[in-house]
Amino acid sequence: MPDSRARERPLLPLWAAVLASAAAALLMDAAYPEAAVWVLAFPATALLLLALVGRRAGGALLVGAVFGVLFFALLVSWTSRYLGPIPWAALSVVEGGLTAIALIPTALAYRWMPRVFSGLAGRLLGLPAVVAAVWVGREVFVGSWPYGGFPWARLGMSQAESPLAPVSSWVGVSGLSFLMVFFVAMLIEIVRLRLWRRPLALLVPAATALVLLFTPLFPTAHAGSMRIAAVQGNGPTGYFDEREAFSVIQAQTDATEPLYGEDVDLLVWPEGSLDGSPFEYDTIARRMTLVSTRIAAPLLANAATERDGLFYNTSMVWEDGAGEQFHDKRHPVPFGEYVPDRPFYNALVPDLIGLLQREYAPGENPPVVDVDGVSVGLAVCFDVIYDDVIHAGLASGAQVLVLQTNNADFRGTDENLQQLAFARMRAIESGRSVVNISTVGASQVIRPDGSTVAALDADEAGALLEDVELRSGLTAGVVVGPWLQLLMLWGGLGALVFGWWRSRWRQAPIFSRVGSSPAPRRPRM
């Protein structure tokens, strides 16, 4: 095997590493919708890892910044749809900067861990495992801080349309991210150590590839069916849409009318489907009662509500002229639904901050409602990307997931397709059917295996009516996935600390370790 000190040098000069990281960002963006070429996530990961091998902290920060800022700028370009370049640039720089900082441990793993894992097994298993673990740690960090984080760009979420998606039902989305990076890192070591001619060295990556490609869905139990109607009203629900009084609920009502007379167990309207709170406006309450009575089923709708002086983004079950069950959105969007540290940001961009006058509070009630004995799990809009919301609903017995969203501010962008992909991954990970209903699209009913039952075209009013399969039992991805995530986060950091300590110990002179002094040497002539 090559000398370990030689292997610790960067594989690429800094200029080439910067270009490789930029190429990685382009390929990684293409792995997500709209392009959704899922296989590109693998060469993107490989390019980024190669650019980080052997780098010191400063070089890793530069490489990570180029990747992070460019990747997020491409992935969330839809944020500039209405509010212009400032929010888009701010989000890209913040998330890209956090990504750059959190990629430094990956570079350190490549510098320190080869001194710990000097044998063949260590280089093919130990080093890739640490690299994959700190990758997941980066996703956890960026997805949870600041202001609750933004877990929109997890590697596993790029696989919604791939044969790898069922793996998430066993190990969760983070576990899928780990296995993907582990596989790529192993291939890199095989090439670096010139092991492609040794069949035994290829067994582990081959086995990992088989696991990724042929893992079946974790089994859950059939629990009957529920006839669910979901209505996409295509009303003026965008932030800057011109609208008349009660035009949103009128659009929803018009799109619901073809369902009158059908056998329906639950009628679902999307986020923002009401012009105001039915507890404040009698006109809206009466219309909801009329629709619920005409269709002979409870109505699950959504509106801004006020209680005890606080505003909430609330989904409610409306039946018999009243709303008795509520779920308030757990993670209001910073700078979209509330402004953290408002005085500071108002001093920077007062015109933009001034647009956001209402401050939504985070909900604390469970994300589940009961409809005639069936537990329905809920997530409002971007809450679909937060594990705690989905897992809380499942832990409360949810047999089907209903995801309500309002994509009107992002018409014609990739946002609704990315969110739909995340909804598909949630169906596969949880083993539950998903009803993803939007005000303007894309709306779909999705089976537990991720396949589509029915769909509505974007920017058109319409309704879905399907016998949606109910499932019971929790997948391993839901039960052990969060624990695996914590294990990877702290295990990766712990391995780095151990690698740093071992690296310093091995570099220290012999006499400093045993407490003796070196014998004096004669000067050379």
C-alpha positions in Angstrom: 0.0 0.0 0.0 1.3 3.6 -0.7 2.9 5.5 2.2 0.1 7.0 4.4 1.7 10.5 4.4 1.5 10.6 0.6 -2.1 9.6 0.8 -2.9 12.6 3.0 -1.8 15.1 0.4 -4.7 16.7 -1.7 -5.6 14.7 -4.7 -6.4 17.8 -6.6 -4.7 21.2 -6.7 -6.9 23.9 -5.2 -8.0 25.4 -8.5 -9.0 22.0 -9.8 -10.8 21.2 -6.5 -12.8 24.4 -6.8 -13.8 23.5 -10.3 -14.7 19.9 -9.2 -16.9 21.3 -6.4 -18.7 23.6 -8.8 -19.3 20.6 -11.1 -20.6 18.7 -8.1 -23.1 21.4 -7.3 -24.4 21.4 -10.9 -24.8 17.6 -10.9 -26.3 17.5 -7.4 -29.0 20.1 -8.4 -29.9 17.9 -11.5 -30.5 15.0 -9.1 -33.5 16.9 -7.6 -36.7 17.9 -9.5 -37.3 19.3 -12.0 -34.6 17.2 -13.8 -34.7 14.5 -11.1 -31.9 12.4 -12.6 -31.4 10.6 -9.4 -28.2 8.7 -10.4 -26.3 12.0 -10.7 -26.2 12.3 -6.9 -23.5 9.7 -7.0 -20.9 11.4 -9.3 -21.8 14.7 -7.5 -20.9 13.2 -4.2 -17.7 11.6 -5.6 -16.5 14.9 -7.1 -17.1 16.8 -3.8 -15.3 14.1 -1.8 -12.3 14.1 -4.2 -12.1 17.9 -3.9 -11.9 17.6 -0.1 -9.4 14.8 0.2 -6.2 16.1 1.9 -7.4 19.6 2.2 -6.7 21.7 5.3 -9.5 23.6 7.0 -9.0 26.8 4.9 -9.0 24.9 1.6 -12.0 22.8 2.6 -13.9 26.0 3.5 -13.3 27.4 0.1 -14.3 24.2 -1.7 -17.3 23.8 0.5 -18.4 27.4 -0.1 -18.2 27.0 -3.8 -20.3 23.8 -3.7 -22.8 25.0 -1.1 -23.6 28.5 -2.4 -23.9 27.3 -6.0 -25.9 24.3 -5.1 -28.4 26.1 -3.0 -28.6 29.0 -5.5 -29.7 26.5 -8.1 -31.9 24.3 -5.9 -33.9 27.2 -4.3 -33.9 29.6 -7.2 -37.7 29.6 -6.9 -37.4 31.9 -3.8 -36.8 34.8 -6.1 -40.1 34.2 -7.9 -41.9 37.2 -6.3 -39.6 38.9 -3.8 -36.6 39.3 -6.1 -32.9 38.4 -5.7 -32.4 39.5 -2.1 -34.1 36.6 -0.3 -32.7 34.1 -2.8 -29.2 35.4 -2.4 -29.5 35.5 1.4 -30.8 32.0 1.7 -28.2 30.7 -0.8 -25.3 32.4 1.0 -26.4 31.4 4.5 -27.2 27.8 3.7 -24.1 27.6 1.5 -21.9 29.1 4.2 -23.2 26.6 6.8 -22.6 23.8 4.3 -19.0 25.0 3.8 -18.4 25.0 7.6 -19.9 21.6 8.1 -17.8 20.1 5.2 -14.6 20.8 7.1 -15.0 17.7 9.2 -15.1 15.6 6.0 -11.7 17.0 5.0 -10.4 16.4 8.5 -11.6 12.8 8.3 -9.5 12.3 5.2 -6.5 13.8 6.9 -6.7 12.1 10.3 -8.5 8.8 9.9 -6.0 7.0 7.5 -3.5 7.2 10.4 -6.1 5.3 12.6 -7.4 2.9 9.9 -4.0 2.0 8.4 -5.1 -1.6 7.4 -7.0 -2.6 4.3 -10.3 -3.2 6.2 -10.0 0.1 7.9 -9.5 2.0 4.7 -12.4 0.2 2.9 -14.8 0.3 5.8 -13.7 2.5 8.7 -12.7 5.6 6.7 -15.8 5.5 4.4 -18.0 5.0 7.5 -16.6 8.1 9.2 -16.9 10.2 6.0 -20.5 9.1 5.5 -21.3 9.8 9.2 -20.0 13.3 9.2 -21.9 13.9 5.9 -25.1 13.0 7.8 -23.9 15.2 10.6 -23.7 18.1 8.2 -27.2 17.4 7.0 -28.5 17.4 10.6 -26.7 20.6 11.4 -27.9 22.5 8.3 -31.4 21.1 8.8 -31.8 22.2 12.3 -30.0 25.6 12.7 -30.5 28.5 12.6 -34.2 29.3 13.2 -35.2 25.6 13.1 -33.0 24.8 10.1 -33.8 24.1 6.4 -33.6 20.3 5.7 -34.5 20.7 2.1 -31.3 19.3 0.5 -30.8 15.9 2.2 -29.1 13.5 -0.2 -31.6 10.7 0.5 -34.4 13.0 -0.6 -33.0 13.1 -4.1 -34.0 9.4 -4.5 -37.8 9.6 -4.6 -37.9 8.3 -8.1 -35.1 5.7 -7.8 -35.0 2.0 -6.8 -33.0 3.1 -3.8 -36.0 4.8 -2.1 -37.3 1.7 -0.2 -34.0 1.6 1.8 -35.5 4.6 3.7 -38.2 2.4 5.1 -35.5 0.5 7.0 -33.0 3.2 8.0 -34.8 6.5 7.4 -33.8 9.2 4.9 -30.6 10.0 6.8 -29.7 6.3 6.8 -30.1 6.3 3.0 -27.8 9.3 2.8 -25.3 7.5 4.9 -25.3 4.4 2.7 -25.0 6.4 -0.5 -22.0 8.3 0.7 -20.5 5.2 2.2 -20.7 3.4 -1.2 -19.1 6.4 -3.0 -16.3 6.7 -0.4 -15.5 3.0 -0.7 -15.2 3.3 -4.5 -12.8 6.2 -4.1 -10.6 4.2 -1.7 -10.6 1.2 -4.1 -9.3 3.5 -6.9 -6.8 5.3 -4.6 -5.4 2.1 -3.3 -5.5 0.3 -6.7 -7.6 -2.5 -5.4 -9.8 -3.1 -8.4 -7.9 -6.3 -9.2 -8.5 -7.9 -5.8 -11.9 -9.6 -5.8 -12.1 -9.7 -2.0 -11.8 -5.9 -1.8 -14.8 -5.5 -4.1 -17.1 -7.7 -2.0 -18.3 -4.9 0.4 -19.0 -2.2 -2.2 -20.8 -4.9 -4.3 -22.9 -5.9 -1.3 -23.7 -2.3 -0.5 -24.8 -1.8 -4.1 -27.1 -4.8 -3.9 -28.6 -3.5 -0.6 -29.2 -0.1 -2.2 -30.8 -1.5 -5.3 -32.8 -4.5 -4.1 -34.0 -3.8 -0.6 -37.7 -4.3 -0.4 -40.1 -2.1 1.4 -40.4 -2.6 5.1 -43.7 -4.4 5.6 -46.7 -2.6 7.2 -50.2 -4.1 7.7 -53.2 -3.4 5.5 -55.9 -1.7 7.7 -58.7 -1.1 5.2 -59.4 1.9 3.1 -60.8 5.4 3.3 -62.6 7.3 0.5 -60.8 10.7 0.4 -61.7 13.6 -1.9 -59.0 16.3 -2.4 -59.8 19.5 -4.1 -57.3 21.9 -5.9 -59.3 25.1 -6.3 -56.6 27.1 -8.2 -57.8 30.2 -6.5 -55.9 33.5 -6.0 -53.9 32.3 -3.0 -50.6 33.8 -3.8 -49.2 36.6 -1.6 -49.5 39.2 -4.3 -52.5 37.8 -6.2 -55.4 40.2 -6.7 -58.5 38.9 -5.1 -62.1 39.8 -4.3 -63.7 39.1 -0.9 -64.1 35.3 -0.4 -62.7 34.5 -3.8 -60.5 31.7 -2.4 -63.3 29.7 -0.7 -65.5 30.3 -3.8 -62.8 28.7 -6.0 -62.6 25.8 -3.6 -66.4 25.4 -3.5 -66.7 25.5 -7.3 -64.0 22.8 -7.7 -65.8 20.7 -5.1 -69.3 20.8 -6.6 -68.7 17.8 -9.0 -68.2 15.6 -6.0 -71.6 16.3 -4.6 -73.6 13.0 -4.4 -70.4 10.9 -4.4 -69.6 8.5 -1.5 -66.9 10.4 0.5 -65.4 9.8 3.9 -63.2 12.9 4.1 -63.0 16.0 2.0 -59.6 17.7 2.0 -58.8 21.3 1.0 -55.3 22.6 0.9 -53.3 25.1 3.0 -54.7 28.6 2.5 -58.0 27.3 1.2 -60.0 29.8 3.3 -59.9 33.6 3.0 -60.0 33.9 6.8 -60.7 32.1 10.0 -64.2 30.6 10.2 -64.1 31.5 14.0 -63.9 35.1 13.0 -66.0 35.3 9.8 -69.5 33.8 9.9 -69.7 33.9 6.1 -66.8 31.4 5.9 -68.2 29.2 8.6 -71.6 29.0 6.9 -70.0 28.1 3.6 -67.9 25.4 5.2 -71.0 24.0 6.8 -72.8 24.0 3.5 -70.1 22.2 1.7 -69.6 19.6 4.4 -73.4 19.0 4.5 -73.7 18.7 0.8 -70.9 16.2 0.5 -72.0 14.4 3.7 -68.4 14.2 5.0 -66.1 16.1 7.3 -64.1 18.9 5.7 -60.4 19.3 6.5 -59.5 22.9 5.6 -56.8 25.4 6.6 -56.6 29.1 7.5 -54.8 31.6 9.7 -56.4 31.6 13.1 -55.9 33.6 16.3 -56.1 32.3 19.8 -55.0 34.0 23.0 -53.4 36.8 21.0 -51.2 34.5 18.9 -51.6 33.6 15.2 -51.4 30.1 13.9 -51.4 28.3 10.5 -54.2 26.0 11.4 -55.7 22.9 9.8 -59.1 22.0 11.2 -61.8 19.3 10.8 -65.1 21.0 10.1 -68.3 18.9 10.8 -71.8 19.6 12.0 -71.2 23.3 11.7 -68.1 23.4 14.0 -64.4 22.8 14.0 -63.6 20.5 16.9 -60.1 19.2 16.0 -57.1 21.4 15.2 -53.5 21.1 14.1 -51.2 24.1 14.0 -48.2 24.1 11.8 -45.1 23.1 13.8 -42.4 25.0 11.9 -43.5 28.4 10.6 -41.2 29.5 7.8 -38.7 32.2 9.0 -39.0 35.3 6.9 -42.1 33.8 5.3 -44.5 33.4 8.2 -42.6 35.2 10.9 -39.5 37.4 11.2 -37.0 36.3 13.8 -34.9 39.1 15.3 -37.2 41.6 13.5 -35.5 44.8 14.7 -32.1 43.7 13.3 -33.4 42.5 9.9 -35.8 45.5 9.6 -32.8 47.8 9.8 -31.2 45.9 6.9 -34.1 45.6 4.5 -37.1 47.5 5.8 -39.1 47.3 2.6 -39.1 43.5 2.5 -39.5 43.0 6.3 -42.4 45.4 6.3 -44.3 43.1 4.0 -44.5 40.5 6.8 -46.9 42.0 9.4 -48.4 38.8 10.8 -46.2 36.6 13.0 -47.2 33.0 13.2 -46.4 31.0 16.3 -45.3 27.4 16.2 -48.0 24.8 17.0 -47.7 22.4 19.9 -50.8 20.2 19.3 -50.3 16.7 17.7 -50.2 16.5 13.9 -53.1 14.0 13.8 -56.9 14.1 13.7 -59.5 11.4 14.1 -62.1 10.9 11.3 -64.7 8.3 12.2 -62.1 6.2 14.0 -59.4 6.6 11.4 -56.2 8.5 12.5 -55.1 10.9 9.8 -51.6 12.3 10.1 -51.1 15.9 9.0 -48.2 18.2 7.8 -48.7 21.7 6.5 -46.6 22.9 3.6 -42.8 22.8 4.4 -43.5 20.7 7.5 -43.2 17.7 5.2 -39.4 18.1 5.3 -39.2 17.9 9.2 -38.9 14.4 10.5 -40.3 15.3 13.9 -43.7 16.3 12.4 -44.1 13.1 10.3 -42.9 10.8 13.1 -45.1 12.4 15.7 -48.2 11.8 13.5 -47.2 8.1 13.0 -46.5 7.7 16.7 -50.0 8.9 17.4 -51.4 6.1 15.2 -51.8 7.8 11.8 -52.9 5.3 9.1 -52.7 7.8 6.2 -50.9 11.1 5.7 -52.5 14.2 4.4 -50.1 17.0 3.3 -51.7 20.4 2.7 -49.8 23.1 0.9 -50.1 26.4 -0.9 -47.6 26.7 -3.8 -49.2 29.7 -5.4 -46.2 31.9 -4.7 -44.0 29.5 -6.7 -46.1 28.9 -9.8 -44.0 27.7 -12.7 -40.9 26.8 -10.6 -39.3 23.6 -9.3 -40.6 24.2 -5.8 -43.9 22.3 -6.1 -42.1 19.4 -7.8 -39.4 19.2 -5.1 -42.0 19.3 -2.4 -44.0 16.5 -4.2 -40.8 14.4 -4.3 -40.4 14.8 -0.6 -44.0 13.8 -0.1 -43.3 10.7 -2.1 -40.3 9.8 0.0 -42.5 10.2 3.1 -44.9 7.6 1.7 -42.1 5.2 1.2 -40.3 5.9 4.4 -43.5 5.6 6.5 -45.3 2.8 4.6 -48.3 5.1 4.4 -50.5 6.4 1.6 -50.1 10.1 1.1 -52.6 12.7 -0.1 -50.6 15.7 -1.2 -53.1 18.5 -2.0 -52.0 22.0 -3.2 -54.0 25.1 -4.0 -52.5 25.2 -7.5 -50.6 21.9 -7.9 -48.9 19.6 -8.0 -51.5 17.4 -6.2 -51.4 13.6 -6.1 -52.5 10.6 -4.2 -49.5 8.4 -3.6 -49.4 4.7 -2.6 -47.1 3.4 0.3 -44.7 2.2 -2.4 -44.3 5.7 -3.8 -46.4 5.1 -7.0 -49.0 7.6 -8.0 -52.7 6.7 -7.8 -54.1 9.9 -9.3 -52.9 13.4 -10.1 -54.1 16.9 -11.0 -52.3 19.1 -13.5 -50.8 22.3 -12.1 -52.6 25.6 -12.5 -56.0 23.9 -13.1 -58.9 23.5 -10.8 -59.9 19.9 -10.2 -60.7 17.2 -7.7 -59.4 13.8 -6.8 -61.6 11.0 -5.3 -59.9 7.7 -4.4 -60.2 4.7 -2.1 -57.0 5.4 -0.2 -55.3 2.4 1.4 -54.9 2.6 5.2 -51.8 1.0 6.8 -50.9 0.2 10.4 -47.6 -0.6 12.1 -44.4 1.4 12.1 -41.5 0.9 9.7 -37.9 0.5 11.0 -37.1 3.7 9.3 -39.5 5.5 11.5 -38.6 3.6 14.7 -34.8 3.4 14.5 -34.1 6.0 11.9 -33.9 8.9 14.4 -31.6 6.9 16.7 -29.4 6.0 13.7 -29.2 9.7 12.8 -28.0 10.5 16.3 -25.5 7.6 16.2 -24.1 8.9 12.9 -24.0 12.5 14.1 -22.2 11.8 17.4 -20.3 8.7 16.2 -18.8 10.7 13.3 -17.7 13.5 15.6 -16.4 11.1 18.2 -14.4 9.2 15.5 -12.9 12.5 14.4 -11.8 13.4 17.9 -10.2 10.0 18.3 -8.5 10.4 14.9 -7.1 13.8 15.9 -5.8 12.4 19.2 -4.2 9.3 17.5 -2.7 11.5 14.8 -1.0 13.7 17.4 0.1 10.8 19.4 1.7 9.1 16.4 3.4 12.3 15.3 5.0 12.9 18.7 8.6 11.9 19.1 9.3 8.6 20.9 11.0 10.2 23.8 8.0 12.5 24.5 5.7 9.5 24.9 7.9 7.5 27.3 9.2 10.5 29.3 12.9 10.1 28.4 15.3 12.4 26.8 16.9 11.8 23.5 20.7 10.9 23.4 22.8 13.8 22.1 23.9 13.5 18.5 27.3 14.4 17.1 27.1 17.2 14.6 27.7 16.1 11.1 30.7 17.4 9.3 
